[in-house]
Amino acid sequence: MIESYSFGRIIVEGRVFTSDLVIFPERIHESWWRESGHRLCWQDVEEAFKSQPEVLVVGTGFAGLMKVEEEVRQYAHAKGIHLIIEKTKKAVERFNEISPQKRTVGAFHLTC
């Protein structure tokens, strides 16, 4: 469960993170880096897809500046993964709503 989010800072189960991260049901991938900073391509979420989530929640940053490439959308659709793309504040809310009921992975950009 994500306890709070503000620009550049997220608290997950009592732990404070100040860099982008991916939250899996069983672990957290800290310091998540993307191939091209503000573009999310398939390779950036390949590990998330391999974990076979029912839902992938993507937080695109405080102002929503990270863009999700079409290949990510197409892959999720082809695999039957519900893809939710929102500014990070809203993405955190959606993650907290959905993750108790469905296998959910959250990929969160914390700034921009």
N, C-alpha and C positions, 0 to 999 in steps of 0.2 A: 504494500500500500504506500502510495506517495502522500506524505504528510503536508508538504507545501512546496510551492514554486514561486520564485521571483527572478527577475532578470539575472542570469548568470549563476543561479543557486537553486538547488533542489534537495529536499530532504526525503529520503526513502528509508523507512523502518529505523529512524533515529540516526541514520548516517547522512552527513552533509556532503554533497558533490558540487563541484564548481566547474566541471567540464562536461561536455556532451556524453551521454551514456545510453546504453540499451539495457532495458530491464526484461529479463527472461523470467518465466515462472520459478525457476530454480536457482537463478544467479543474476548478477549484475555485471555487465561489461563496461568498465570504467574507461574514461578517456577515449571515447569513440571518435575516430577520425574518418572523414570521407575523402574520396579521391579528389573531389573538387569542392572545397569548402561549402559553398551555398547551393550546391546541386546534389540531389540524392539520386544516385544511380544504382542499378541492380547489385553491383559488387558491394556497395556500402551496406546493404541489408541481406546479403546472401546468407550469412550465419543465422539471421532471424528467420528467413524462409526455411532453412534446413531444419529448424527446430519444430516445424510443422504447427504453427499457431492457427487457431481459428480466426483470430483477429490480429492485425498489425496496426498499432496506433503510432502515427508519426507526428511529432511536435516540430513545427517548422520555424520555431524561434519566437521570441517575444513579439516582434513585429511581423512575423511570417515571411521573412526574407529567403528562407531556404526553399528551393523549388524541387518538386518531385518529378523526375523524368518519366515519360510515358512508358518506358520499358518496365518500370517498377509497377505501375498500375496494371499493365497487361499481364505481367507474370502473376501478380496477386489474383487477378480475375481468373486466369487459366487454372490456377491451383485451388480455387474456391476459398481463398483467404479474404475475409472482409477487411478492406483497407480504409482506415480513417485518417484523414489528413487535416490537421487544424493548427492554428497558432498554439504554441506550447501550453499556455495557461488553460485553454479549452481542451487540448489533448490530454493533459493531466487529469482533468475532470472526467473525461470519457474513459480513460484507462482505469480510473478508480471505480467507475460504475460497472464496467464490463468484466474486468479481470476476475472478480469473485465467481462469475458464472461460466466463463469461457476461457480456454487456453489463449492467453493474450501476451503479446510481446509489445513493448513500447520503446520507440527510438526517439530520443528527445534532444533537440538542439536548444541550448539554454540561453543563448544571447541573440542578438539581431532580430 
